[in-house]
């Protein structure tokens, strides 16, 4: 491996809410990365980013790419706003971190992946829950059991940003929000053969212009033969649970954030995460771009995340077509 760069130059496209999450991690690794450029349609956001990191400000990402020499770029725009910025980065040989979901169009995502592979770029996607350090314990337990059935739930708040309430911009709750939970289903149980999903609207009545599903239930058939259900809604107490049942009376309950309980006939084991998984997600990408570690250490490269994207887009397609069976498109 070549000698690692001391610092890399990073640009951000989108400086809204999710970018602030990443900024908090960059605050802790200023010795590894400089945010030298920030692009957003709202000048007050780029100004705030400049005040924080000393970055140059842009309102047009095309101008940013033209003027800056970047090692990596973070794409932190709403799901429906991906309009070619990844392709410019790819053509310039700039490594990519793309916030989930990477697109609402599988053809677009496949084209991005093809470009990443062709130019041998380093990539990562913001599915940071994969970095929760207790999850491998749960996965190891699952691997030693014959899991017969899973039952999963995800309930929580309704994001009040303008674009989230518009299905054509966010993709809806299953695609934009519950994608983290569906991603862990793939991590624990393998690839999905088909989904059948139904949804309901009209439960949430105080959000003007809202057309996303308020709640949905999905039947999942995995390629292994495992079956399960996943119910999710834009309301409730914030439950994020995956429960897996084995025919010998054993089960595991694991939350999105790594709290778990394993129950067997003669014992109960509990545990929880101990790491800052969001920090680890960003720092792993930065270290890989620096050349300090292998890119193989990135848990959610674009090539892996696109499988989860296909999963949730299949769910959305099923619920919008009366619950028909849909296979993830890869």
PyMOL commands that set and color helices and strands:
alter all, ss='L'
color gray80, all
select helices_A, chain A and resi 17-29+43-53+61-67+79-81+85-91+106-118+128-131+135-143+162-165+167-170+173-176+179-189+277-290+295-297+302-319
alter helices_A, ss='H'
color red, helices_A
select strands_A, chain A and resi 8-13+33-39+56-58+72-75+95-98+123-125+147-155+192-200+215-222+227-233+240-246+251-255+260-264+267-271
alter strands_A, ss='S'
color yellow, strands_A
deselect
rebuild
show_as cartoon
